[in-house]
Amino acid sequence: MKKGGDLPVSMFYIHLFTYTIYGFFLLAGTTVMYRTFSTAEDRKLHRLQVVGAFEKTKKKAQVKLSDESFQNRLYQAGIHFLSPYNYELIRFTVGFTLLILLIPVPMLLGNAFNPYMLYVVTGYFIVTEHRLSIKGIQWLSIINVLINTLIKQQQRKKEIEIFTLYDLLKADIFTFDQGQEINLYNLLKDRIDQFQYIKRPLSRFLNLWMTDPDTAKNAFYDDLRTQGAKTLGEVLAKIDSASREEALNIVTNESEVYNNQFYKKEMELQFKRKNYVMILFGITVFVLILWLLMIFSTVTLIQLENDMLLN
Amino acid sequence: MKRLLFQHRKSSYLICDRFTYRTRLKLQTKQLEDQKKQKRSYISNHLKMVLVSTSRSKDYEPNLLNYYMFTFFLFSVSVVVIYLALQQMLISLLVGVVAAITPYLILRMRVTNIRLKVSLAFMENFHLFHQTYYSTGKNAYFMLMNLVKEVDDKRLKTAIERLVSSVQKDNQPNQIREATNIFAFTIGSSFGIRFGNLIYKALAEQTDISLPLKYLSKQITDRRNDLENERVHKTDAKMLGYLSVIILPIFMFIAWRFTNIYDSVKVFMQPYNLMIFLIGVVLVGISFYTVIVFSKPRTDI
């Protein structure tokens, strides 16, 4: 049962209510004061000044925070909707609201300073820091780990789609007439919409193909950074203006090589995965043994206490 | 007077014409906007695929609104209940998020289980795909129709049936694309994705895909030989995984026998003992699921 004097609402909400009303009247009072002491033109000028200053700082921040490598990494991870500037903006607004809500607000409401909250805020800033590059503690920035895993996933999807590109090339070239010459640009032009993940390097390849075929070859390698992507560019360059039989021969052979490379890599990944799984099982067994040992130790402690009491 | 009337009529016609032109333009832009709106977002598209691939019936139209409502209901109820019980906002929000994710996690686990079975069946039955394509005169639609009769595996059969029925319903390229995407998602392996793209090409553009199919079937047989080697390689990890699961009841029994002379519940409920025990139980659950997934032959990562 509660005592008679207790209120059903906690003290926090009462404080919140009073401070809101106080803040509202403070704001209203200052605006009324400002309106009485300034003309309409003055106010317009002030407003323009404030907007100009805001735009200036925004531009400065955009220049300062535009991190090209981070932008590239975000793009590779498939996050197209977030620029580095927007990321920093969200990160700092969330961080500062956390800071204000956890440290000054409880102190205003009459609680003592809690150092634990300071750790929480610093932890938040470390976890979301993408520029953390000190060796040994890189895994602390969770955002980096997240982006790296996303990049790996996207990379795999891209590699699988290269298979599809080979398959479609085979199917297309097979339908050509005997001895017909191949026009690569026309062949790939209509196919772009069928791809999801390698759309960007493919369109870059086609854009460069007419003007600068040598740099066009490296379009896939620049995006994927694998040996298979490099050979793909060379294969595409080779089959242009080749005859049907020759092109078919090249494409089938190279796709076979690519297949072997890909599945060799997959097998290595499988072995790596096996190690991770073994570590997980090992930790489980270790924790269970620890629990049993702790039970034994508590029992022995109780026994010792009993012996002491008896003596 | 007549002239005036004529001019008036002419101008009104002109206005009318311009008006119709404008309305036509408006209608066209509105149609385009509607088409854009019909394109679902990435999340709802993914959810639709997950829901369709886990269903057993061949023509199942998922209602995403129900799913969203259910998730929101779980979230709000758990937040309110935990907040009323513990009076702590942060913990209640965390529990609410976990409760909201659980339906998706369960669906995702079912998808992995289905994929493990279907992708293996797809690999083992791929020679049928290849043969039927030739026997039906290189026609992809009839190939799928005949495959429904020939494939034994239930899940793979429903996946093919689903593809056939959606192709029968609508023959537009984007609809076929959606159906083949769902088929590739159900199979999940890289071979499934490749076959999905090929079958789209054959259905939407009526191209001959016999050559890529031939090479695909060759690569699949190569991969099947690799699978045997992998199975041997995995045994020690499997043993350790099953051991970690079996050890839990044995240890619990030993601890119970050991503390029998005292108050065993009191010893178990010591805060540190309880914490480590709970961590151990969670880890055992995770390793049990991992060992089940890990011990099945994976056609693909």
Interface residues (C-beta under 8 A of the other chain):
Chain A: S10 R156 I160 E161 F163 T164 D167 L168 K170 A171 D172 F174 T175 Q194 L248 T252 S255 E256 N259 F262 Y263 E266 M267 L269 Q270 F271 R273 K274 V277 M278 L280 F281 G282 I283 T284 V285 V287 L288 I289 L290 W291 L292 M294 I295 F296 T298 V299 I302
Chain B: Q87 S190 I193 R194 N197 L198 Y200 K201 T207 D208 I209 S210 L211 P212 Y215 L216 Q219 D222 R223 D226 E230 H233 K234 D236 A237 L240 G241 L243 S244 I247 L248 F251 I254 A255 F258 T259 Y262 V267 F268 Q270 Y272 N273 I276 F277 I279 G280 L283 V284 I286 S287 T290 V291 F294 R298 D300 I301
